[in-house]
Amino acid sequence: MDKKQLSEADIISKFILPAILKAGWDDILQIRQEVKLRDGKVIVRGNMGMRTVVKSADIVLYHKPNIPLAVVEAKANKYGVGKGMQQGLDYARLLDVPFVFASNGDGFIFHDKTAPSNCGKLETEISLDEFPSPQELRAKFNAYKSYTPEHLTYLDQDYYDDGTDKAPRYYQLQAVNKTIEAIAQGQKRVLLVMATGVGKTYTAFQIAWRLWKAKKAKRILFLADRNVLVDDPKRKDFQPFGEAMTKITGRKVDPAYEVHLGIYQALTGPEEHQKAFKDVSKDFFDLIVIDECHRGSADEDSAWREILEYFDSATQIGLTATPKETNEVSNIDYFGEAVYTYSLKEGIDDGFLSPYKVIRVDIDIDAQGFRPEKGQTDKNGNLIKDRIYNQKDFDRTLIIDERTQLVAETITAYLKRTDPMAKTIVFCNDINHAERMCSALMNLNPEQVAINEKYVMKITGDDELGKNQLENFMNPKKPYPVIATTSELMTTGVDAKTCKVIVLDQNIQSMTKFKQIIGRGTRIDDKLNKLWFTILDFKKATELFADERFDGIPEQVMEKTTDDIISGEGDITDEMLVDGEHGTEKPEGIDEDPANYGPGVNNLDENEWSDGPIGGFADDDEKEPFIKYHISGVEVKKLAERVQYYDSDGKLVTESFKDYTRKTVQKQFSSLDDFITKWHATERKQAIIDELAAAGVIWEALEEDVSRDLDPFDLICHVAFDQPPLTRKERANNVKKRNYFGKYSETAQLVLNNLLEKYENNGVTEIESKQVLKVTPFDKIGRPIEIKKNAFGGKEQYEQAISELEDALYQSSDEFTPQSA
C-alpha cells in the first residue's frame, strides 16, 4: 500500500482514528467527525442569494457531549504532517479550546496553548502511539483554567439532549460554557450579548438546565416584558422542565414550582399591594434570567430593577442583542462587561443570519418639506401652524393622505414584482399611522384580500384581533397574515423566520431600536428558501448603517466631567433627547396594550408626545395642547429609488458581483500564471472549484452575471484576469479538431466523445464525477468497471485518460483564440 496515494478520508480511517481510539477516547460520546461549525455566508445580488461553501472540522474531541476539548485536522499523506494546523487553529478559536492536532497519518503536530504557562513548547511533534488520553487533556485543561473540584460540579453537568440531531452551535456552546464558568467562579451578575435570531432563548435554557440539574439553581425565574416572550419559550425551548415549570399569573408566585416564567408586569405595579414578588422571601430564587434586558433593567429607576434588587442574592443573567449604553442607562453598569458577545456581523459572516439589501425610496415632499398656505385648515377644521414640516413630522405631527398612499403603492408594487406572499412588516410611527397604512394596503390589494381577508392586518397593542394573529404571522407553515402594519409591538420578540421584507416608514434615531427592527428579518430558513431579506426605507433610517455603533460590539459611553469622576457622580442627560428642532423620540413600547403593563407602568397615551422638548410642549414653555394635523390634496411623488447592498458590518457594498469575485480570486492567486499553473497541476479541478467556493465565489451567481456557457476556468480567467473566454462548446470543438482521440480504441473513443459532450453541456465537474459512467449513454456500453477495463485497460489507465482529456481542454495555445466572444 502506497500511503501517499491514499485520500484524506483513508488517512483518517486507517491511521488517525485508530491512534485516537487506542489512547482511550470513546467513539460514541467523545469523538465527532465532519463537524460543521458554520453554515456559509449568504451573498446577495439582484434577487438571488447563494451560500458560500464552508469546510467542516475533520474531528472534534469532547470531554462530554457538547463540552469540547480538542480539534484534529487531517491531510493526505502527500502533504507535510502539520499542513492542517492553520485550519485547525481557526476551528479551535470558534470552539474556544486550547488543543489542536494536525496529522498526515505519519504522526501529529500537537499545538498546546496550555504548555507555555508550564514552561513547555507551544507545538511539539508526537508519534501516532503518543496521542494523549482524554484524562490527560482534561487535566491539562482544568489546570490551564484553574478549575477547582467545586468549579467542576458546575462545569461537568450534561447539556440537555432531546435525542435528535439538534446540538448547540459553536457560539451557543461558548455562551453557555463561559456563563456557567463565570457563575462557578462566583460572578453574580452576567451579561450575554447575542444578535437577534441566533437563539438566545435556547442558550438561556441550556444554562438554566445545567445549573438546575447540577442543583446549583433550585428555583429559577425567567423574566420578560411581553407575554409572547414568555409563552413561546414555555412551549418550546423550556418545555423539558415539564411539570416543574409554571407561568406566573394572577400576581401570585406559586412556591410549588421550581421554574417560573413571567412578565414583570405580573410581579409588580405602582401600588404596594401589586408587588407580588414580595410575597416570597428575598432568597426564593437562585437564578434569574432577564430577557431583552436592555428594555428595562438597564434603568435603575425601572420596575425591573426593583424586582432584581429585591432578589439580589440570586445569580442574574441579562440577555440582549442591543445592550443599552447611554448617558443615562447602562446594562454594563449593572451586569458588568459581557462574558460573551456574538454580533450581527458574526452571525451573517457565519451564515446563521441572513444578509439584506436596502431599497432607499426618496419622496419629494420629504426632501423639500411642506408649508401650509396662509389660513389653511386640516380635515378637522384646525388651523395648521405656519412652519415648514419635514420628514420627521409626517405621520407624527402632520398626516398627508397622498404620502401614505404613495408608500403603500410602492410596497404593493415591490411585492407584486417579487413575491406577493412574502411575509412583510411595515413599521409605522404610531397606531393611527399603522391603521391608515393597513387600510391603504388593503385597498391596493383587493385580489389578495378577496382570497383571504387576513392578507393585510394591523398588529398593534390596542388591537386584540391583530394580536391574536401574531402567532400565525410568525409561523412559517401559516401563509396568513402576509403584511403586518405595526408601530412598536413587533420590534422585539417576534420570531418570524420567513419575514422577507422590512418596511421602515418610522422615524428611528435609537440605534438600539434600529438593530431590534432589523433583527426581525435576519432569521434564516433554508427549507423555505429564506436566505436574505429586503429593507424598504422611506425615512432614511438605514443611514444608521453608517454609524460606527452598527458593528454589534457593545461599548459603554458615558459623559462625565472631571468632577463627576472624582466624586463618582454622573449620568445626566436623557437618551430620548434628539438634536435639532424636533424634540423627542417616542419611547419604546408606547403602543402596547396597557393591560400588559399594569397601572402606572409605561402606560402613556401616544398623544402625550409631540415634537417639542420632553413633555410635549413648545420651547417657550407655553403648554399648548398637542394637535396632529390631517390633510389631503397634496401632490406627492417619488424622487428616486435606489438599491443598495450592505456587508455584514453595515458597510455599503459598491462593487458588482464580478468585482467581488475578482478581489476574492486575486487573494487566492497572485497572477493569471499562478492560477493556470495550479489548475493544470491539480488532478481534480473540482478541488479548485470547491476552494474558490469556500473563499466566497458563488458559481451560480457568477454564471448569472457573466454567462452560463463558460466553464469555471474561463469564468475565472475572464472575470479575475481580463482574459477573453472560450465557451465550453468552443473548447470541446478545439479538442475534436485535433483528432485527439485517434490513439484510443473504438470503444474508448466512444466513451471519451460522450464525456466531451457531458463537458460541453455541464462542465468539467461532470467528467470528473464518479457516477458519470453509471448514467446514459454509458450504461448502454457496460458497467463502469467493465468500461474501465475493456476500453482503457483498467482504473488507472481510465483516470489517466481523463487527466489527458482535461489537459487537452485547457491546453495553452494560440489556436484557443475565441471564435466567438
N, C-alpha and C positions, 0 to 999 in steps of 0.2 A: 504493500500500500504506500503510494507516494503522498505523504502528508500535505505537501504543498499544492496538490491538486484538489484537496478537499474543500468543500464550501464552508462558509461561516457556520451554517447550521450543523454540519458534520463535526466541526471543531467543538461546538458547544456540547453536542450529544455524546461524542466519543472521548473527550478529554476534560472539558471544564466541569460539566455536571458531575461526572464520576469523582473528580477531586473534591468538589464541594460536599457531596453526599458522604464520601469517605471521612470527611472532617466532622461529621455528626449532625449536619443540617437536615431538618425534617422536610421531606419533599412536598408534603401536603400543606403544612402550616407556615413554613418559613421560606419557601422558595417560590417566586413567581417569575415566569418568563414573558418576554414581549410585553412589558408594562408600558402602556401608552399614557404619558403624563400630560400631553397637550392634545388639543383637538385639531389644530391647524387654523391659522388666521384666515379669515374670510376677506378676500379682495373684491371690492365692488366697483364695477364700471358699467355705465348705462343701466340696463335692467337685469344685469347678470351678476350673480355673486358666486365666487368659486373659492373653495378651501385650498390653502397650501398643504402640501404633504408633509407630515411630521414623522420622525423616527421614534421608535419605542426603545426603552431601556431593555437591553438583552436579558438581564437578570437583576432582580432586586431581592435582597435577603432581609428577612424580618426577624425581630426578637419574638414578636407575636403578631398575628394578623393586624395590619394597619399601623404597626409600630416599626418603621423601617430602620435598618442598621447600616446597610452597605449596598453599593451598586457594583455589578460586574459587567464590563463591556468587552465583547469578543470581536476578533477579526480573523479572517482567513490566515492560514499559516504562511502565505507568501509575503505577509506584512511582518513588521517587527513586533515584538511582544508587547510594546507599550503604545501601539498605534491608536488604540481606542481610548486612551486616557483623557484627552481633552473633552471628548463626548461624554465620558463617564462623569467628569467633574461637573459638567452642566446639569446632568440628572441629579447628582448628589446635592447640588445647590438647591434645586427645586424641592428635594425631599428632606433637606436640612440634616444630612448625615455626614459624618467625618471620614468614612472609609470608602475607597474606590479601588477596584481591582481591574486591570487591563490584561488581556491574555490573547495569544495566538495559538494556544494549545501546547506550547513548549514549557510554559511556566507562567508566573504572574508578576506584573509590576504592582506593588502594594502601596497606594497613596494613603497615608495615615495622618490626618490633621491633628490627632492627639499626641503624636510622637514628639514634636518639638518641645512641648511642655514638659516632657520627661527626658529631655536631652537626647532624643532619638532622631533618626533621619526621617524627613518627610516622605521620601519614596525609597523603597527597597525592592530588590528582585528576589522572589522566592520560588521554590520548585512547586510542582503540582502536589507533591506529598506534604508540603508545609502550609497548606491553606488552613487558616485559623478556625477553631471551633466556634459555635455560637456563644458558648460560655466565655471564651477568651475575648471576643469582640464586645460582648455586653459588659464585661468587667472593665475593659478599656474605656468604653463609652460612659459608664457610670462614674469612673474616676475623673474623666475629662469634664463631665458636667457637675462634679462634686455632689452627686446624689447620695443621700443617706438612706438607711433602711426605711425610715419614716417616709421620705420622699417617694420611695418605690411603692409604698402601699397605695399612693395616688396613681403613679405613672404606669404601673403594670396591670391596671384594671383593663379588661377587654372592652373593645368597641361593641356597639350593638350590631348584630349581623342578622338580617332577615332571611337568610338562606338563599337569596338571589345573587345575581352578579353585581348588584349595586355596592359600590365601595366609595369611600370619600375620595375626592380629588386631592391632588398633592397640596394645594393651598389650604384645603379644609383640614387635612392632616396637620399641617403646620399650625393652623389657627387653634385647633383642639389641643395639640400637644404643648404648644407654648403657653396657652391659657392654664392648663392643668399644672404645668411646671411652675408657673408664677404663683398659683394658689398653693401648691405644695410647699413653696418656699416662703409662704406667709403673707403674700400680697392680698389685701382685702378688697381692693378696687381694681378692676381690669377693664381696659378698653380694647375692643376689636373693631377695626375699620375694614369693611368689606363692601365692594361695589354692589349696587343693586343688581339682583339677578344671579348672584353666584352662590346662593344657598346659605345665607346667614342663619336661617331658622334651623336647617338641618345640622349646621355646625353647632349651634346652641344646644340642640337636642343631644348630640353626641357628648358634649361637655357635661351636660346635666346627667345623662345616663351613666357615664363612667363614674362621676362623683357619687351618684346615688347608689350604684352597685357596690362601690368601694366603701359605702357607709360613711362618707365624708360630708354628705349633704342629705340629711334625713328628710327635711322639709324644704321644698323648692317653690319659688314664686316666679312665674313668667309674666312680666308686666308690660302692657302696651297701652296705646291711647285710642284704639279703634277696635270694634268688635271683630272685624274681618281679620285683624292681625292676631287675634286670639282663637277665633273659631277655626280658621284654616290650619294652624299648627295642631290644634286638638284633634282634628280629623285625620291629619296626615303625619307630619314628622314626629309629633309627640305621642301618637297613638300607642306605641309599645308600652307606655306606662300603664295602660289599661285601667283597671279599677282603682288604682292608687291615685288617679288623676281626676280633677274636677275643675269646672269653670266657676269663678266667684260670681254669684248673682244675689240680688236682694240685699246688698250691703251686709253680707254675712260671710265670714271666713269659717269654714267648717273644719274643725281640728281632726275629724275622722280621716281626712285625706292627707297624703304626703306631697303631692304635686298639684299646685294651684295655678291656674291661668286666669288672668283677669285684666280688665282695663282699669286704669287708675281712677276713672270717674265712679266706678263701683265701690271704691275703697275710701273715697274722701269727698268732701264738699266744703263750702264756706262755713257751714254751721257745725258746731262741735258734735252734735248727735249724728252727723253724716260721716264722721271719721271712723268708718268701720274697722280700719286697720288697728285701731287702739283697743279693739275688743280682745285681741290676743297679746301675749307678752312680747316684749321687745326682742327676745331671743327665739321667737317662734320659728322664724325662717333661718335656715343655714345658708341658703343660696338664693339670690335674686338676679334674674336676667332681665335687663331693661331693653326692649326692642325699640328701634328708632329713637335712641336716647337723645339725639340732637333736638327732638321736638319739645322736650320739656325739662329733663333732668339737668341739662346744661345751665339752666337758670336757677340761681339759688333761692329765688322767691317763688318758685313754681310749686304747685300741689304735688308734683312728682317728688321734688326734693324733700318735702315734708315727710312723705312715706319712707324714702330712703334713709333719712336721718333718724327716723324712729327705729328702723331695723338696722342700725349702724353696726351691730355685731355680726351681721350676715356678710358673707362674701358677695360682692355686687359686680356683675359683668354688664357693661354697656355695649350694645350693638348699634352700629350706624354705618351708613355709606358715606355720610357727609358730616363729619364732626364739626360742631359749631365753634369757631374761634373768632370772636369779635371783641370789640371794646367792652362789651357788657356781659356776655355769657361765654362759658368755656367748658367743653367736655373734658379737655386735658387738665384743666384746673381741678376738676372734681375727681376724675378717674386716674389721672396720670397719663404718661405717654402710652400710646397704643402698643400692646405687646406684639401685635401683628397687623400688617396692612396689606390688603390686596386691592389694587386700584382698578379703575375702569380701564386704563391703558393696558395693564397687565392682562385683564380679562379678555380684551379684544385681541391683543397680540397672541394669546394662548388659544384663541378660538372658542372660548367658553361664552363670550358675549358677542353680540352682533355689532358690526360697524354700521355707519349711517351715511346717507348722502343728504345734503341740505338743498332745498329749493327756496331761495330768498325771493319773496314777492314784494315789490315796492309799489305803493299806491300813491297816486299824485297828491291826494289831499293830506296824506301822512307827511309827505315831504314838504309841501307848500303851506300847510296849515289852513285853517278856516276862520274867517272873521265875519260875524253876523252883520247884516245891514242895520242901519240906524232904526231902532224901534222894533226890530224883528222879535217875534214871539215864537215859542215852540208849540207843539200839538196841544199842550195843556193850558195855553194862554200865558205862560210865564215869559216875562221879558228876559231875553238872553243877555247876560252880562257882556259888555263890549270888551273883548280882548281877542288875541289870536289863540285859537285852540289847535293843539298839535297832536301827534301820535299818542302821547301818554294820556291825553284827555278822552280820546274816542272810546266809547262804551263804558267810561267811568263817570266823566262829567258831562259828556255830550254824546248822545246817540244819533247816528246818521243812518237811516234805513238803507240807503243805497250802498254804504260801505259794507254793512252786514251782508247784503245781497251779493256784492262782488266777491267777498271772501267765500261765501257759500258756493257760488258758481265756480270759483277756482278749485275748491276742494272736490266738488262733483266732477268737474272736467278731468281732474287728475285721476280720480278713482275709475271713471269710465274708460280712460285711456290705458290704465294699467290693470287693475283688478277691483271691480265693484264690490267684491265680498271681502276685501282686505280690512281686518279689524282696525278701526281708526279712533283715536281720542282727540277731541278738539278742546283745547284749554282756553277758556274764556275768562273775562275779568271778574265776573260775579254771576250770581244765579240768574238775574234778569237777562244778562248777555247770553248765557247758556240756553235759556228758554227761547230767545229770539233766534239764535243760531239753529237750534233744533227745528223750529218752525220753517225757517228758510230752506234748510236741507231737505226736509220732508216735501216741501212744495216743488223742489227741483228734481226729486227722485220718485215721481208718482208710480212708475212701473215697479220699482223695488218695494215701495211701501204697500202696493197692492198685493204683492206676493206674501209679504209679512209686515204687519204694521209696526213691528219692533225693529225694522231696519235702521231707523234713527231714533235714539232715545236720549233724553236729558237724565243724566245720573248725577244728582246733587244731594246734599244732605237734607234738603227740605222735601224731597220727593220720594215717598215710600215705594211707589210703583217702579221708579227708576232704580232705587237702591236694591230692590228685590231682584233686579235683572243684572246686578253687578257680577254675581257668581256665574251667570250664563255668559257674560261678556268675557270673563277670564277663562272659561272652559273651552279648550281647543276643539272639543267634539260638538260644541253648540255653535251653529252658524250665526245665530242672532242673540243680542243686537250686533250690528256691524259698526255703526257710527255712534259714539257716545260723546255728547257735549257735556262739559263739566266745568267746574271752577277750581275747587280745592280738594274735593273728596277723593279724586283719583291720583293725587300727586304722589302718595306713598301707599304701600300695602296692596297694590293691585298687581297680582302675578299673572299678567296677560302674555303668555308665551308667544302667541301668534299676532300680537299687535304689530302691524306693519307700517302704520302712518301715525305720526305725532304732529298735530297742528298747533302752532303757537300763535294765538291771537290775544295774548295776555301780556301785560306789562310785567316783566320779570327783571328785578335788579339783584335779587338774592342769589348768590352762587349755590347755596345750599338747595334752594328750591329748584334752580335750573338743573342741577345734577339729578335731583329726585325725579323731575319730569322726564328728562332724557332717559332715565332708568326704566321708564315704562315700556320702552321699545327695545331694550338691549338683550332681552332673553332670546335664546336660540332654540329652535325645534327643527332638527334635521328631517324627521319623518314627515313633517308638514311643510317642508321647504321654506321655513322661516330662517333665513341666514343673515338678513340685513333689514334695515328699515329706513324710511324716508321722513325727514322733518320738513314740513311746510311752514315757513316762518314769515309771518306778516308783520311782526313787531320788532324786527332786528334783534330778537333775543339771542340769536346764535352768535352775535358779536361777543358774547361771553366766552366763546371758544378761544378767543384771543387773550383772555385774562390768564395771567400766569398761574392762577389758582386752579385752572382746569387741567390738573395733571393727576388728580387722585391722591396726592400726597398731602396729608393734613399739616398745617402749620399753626402755631399759636402766635397770633399777632395781637399784642395788647399795647394801647397807647398809654404811656405813663411819663410823668415828669420826673426830674431827679428827686424832688421832694417825695413823690409817690414811692419811689424805690427805697428811699431811706426809711420812710415811715411805714412802708408795707401797704399803703393805700393804693387805690387805682380804680380803673374801670368806670369811666364817667359818661360816655356817650351812648346813644341808642342805635342799634343796628338798623332799625327801620327808617332812620332819617336819611333821606336821599338828597344828594347835592342838587342845587338848582331851584327852580321856581315851583316845583310840583310836590313838595312836601313828603308824604309818607307812602310807603308801600303797605297795602293791606296785609295784616298779619296772616300767617298760615292758619288754615283751619277755620276761616271766618264763616264759610257757608255750611259748616257741619250742623247736623241736627242737634239742637240744644239738649235733647233727651240723652244724647250720647255723652254729654259733658257733666250734667248735674248743675244745680243752681249756682250761678255766680262764677262759673269756671269757663273762661273764654267764650262766654255767651253774649256776643255783641251783634247788634244788627248792622248789616252792611251799610246802611245809610248814616251811621255814626262816623263814617270815614269819608273825608273829602280830599281835595287836592291842596289843602293848606297845611300848615305845620301840624304836629301831633295834637290830636284832639279835634281836628276837622274844622278849625276856624281860620279866618283870614289873618294876614300878617299884622294888621293893626289891632288885633285882639278884639275886634268887634264880632260878637258871637252871632253871625248871620247863619240862618238855617241852611243846611246843605240842599241844593236842588240839582237833580240830574235832568238836563235838557234833552228833549226828544224831537228831532226834526226829520223831514224828508224833502224831496225835490232838489237835492244837491247832486250835481254831476260828479261821478267818481269813476276814475279809470286806473287801469294798471299801467305803471310806467315801464316796468321791466320784470322779467322772471329769469333768474339765474340759477343754474345747477352747480353746486359746489360739492367737492369731496374733501373729507377731513380724515386725517390719520388718527390712530388710537390715542394720541396725546392732544387731540383737538387742533392740530396744525393744519392749515389749508393745504391740500394737495393740488398743485397747479399743473403737474405733469400728466401726460396721457399714459395709457397703459403700455404703449410702446416705449415711452421714455422710462417708465418704471422698470420694464423688462431689461432695457439697455443697461441701466445702472446696476441692476441685480446681477446680470451676466458678467459685466465687467469687473464686478467684485470677485467673481469666481475665476475668471480667466483674464490674464493681463493683456492678451492680444489675440488677433484672429489666428495667428500661427499656433499660439498656445492652445486655443480651443480645438483647432483641426488636428493637432498632434495628439491631444488626449482622446478625441473622437475616434481616430484611427487605431490608437493603441488599446482602446477598451474593447474587450471581447464582446460584451453585450451592450449595445447602445442604450438599452433600457436603463442601465445603471446611471448614465449621464442624464437621461431624461428625468429619472427619479431624483437625482441630486439637484438638478435645477428646480424641479417642482418643490423640493424641500426648502430651497432658498427663496421661493416666492414667485417663480414663473408659473402662471396659470395657463396651461396649454390651450384649453378650450377658449378662454377669453382672448388669447393671442391670435388664435385661428379666426375668431370672430372679427378681430380688429384688422388683420392683415389678409389672410387667405386660408381657406380650408384645403387648398390643393398643394400646400407646401409641407414637406417633411420637417420634423423638428430641427434637423441640421440646417436646412435652408432658412427656416424662421429665425434661428439664432444668428446665422451669418448675415442675413439681411437686416434684421432689426438692431442687433447689437454692434455690427461691424460694417454696415452700409454696403454689403456686397449684393450684386444682382442675383436674385434667386432663380433656381430651376424648380419647376413643378415636379411632383412625383412621376407624372407621365413622361416628362422630358427625360428624367434620369433613367427610367425604365427603357425608353426608346434608345437612348445612347448605349445602353448595355446590349440591346438586341442588335444594333447596327454593327457592333464589333465582332459578331459571331462568337461571342464569349463562350457559348455552351458546346462548341464543336468538340472539345476534348472529352466530353462525357458520353456515356451510353445513351441509347434512345430513351430508356425508361427514366434515367437521371435527368435528361434534358426536359422530359415531360414534367417531372417534379419541379425542376428549377424554373421553368416557364410559368407554371402555376403559382409558384412562390413569388415570382416577379409581378404577376398580376395581382396577388394579395398585397404586395408592397404598393403598387400603383393605386389601389383602392383605399388602403387603410394605413400604410406607413410601415416603417421598419419594425415596430413592435410586433406586427403581425407575423413576420417571417421568423422572429426570434421566439415566438410563443411555443411552449412545449406541447400545446394542444393542436397546433395547426395541422399536423398530419392525420388527425382524427376526424377532420371535417371534410365536406365536399370541396373539391373533387378528389381529394387524396384517398378517401375511404373506398373509392372505386378501384384504386391501384393496388391496395393491400393494407395490412395492418402496419402501424408505424415501425415496429421492429423489423418487419419484412421489407419495407421500403428502404430503410437504412442499410440493411444487409445486402439485399439483392441489387439495389440500384447504385449504392455507393461503396459497398464493401464492409460496412459496419458503422457503429455510432460515431467513432472518432472521425472517420472519413466524411460522414454526413455533416458533422459540425464544422469540419474544415471547409467543406463546400459552401456552407452558409457564410462563413467568415470571408471567403474569397468573393462571394456574391456581394457582400456589403462593401468590400474594398472596391469592387468594380463600380458599384453605385455611387460611391463618394470619391472616385478617382479624381486627383487634381490634374487637370489638363486644359489646354486652350480650347479643346473641342467641346468643353462644357459651357461655352458661352451660350446664354439662354436663347432659345429660338423665339420665345415669347415672354415678355416680362409680365 
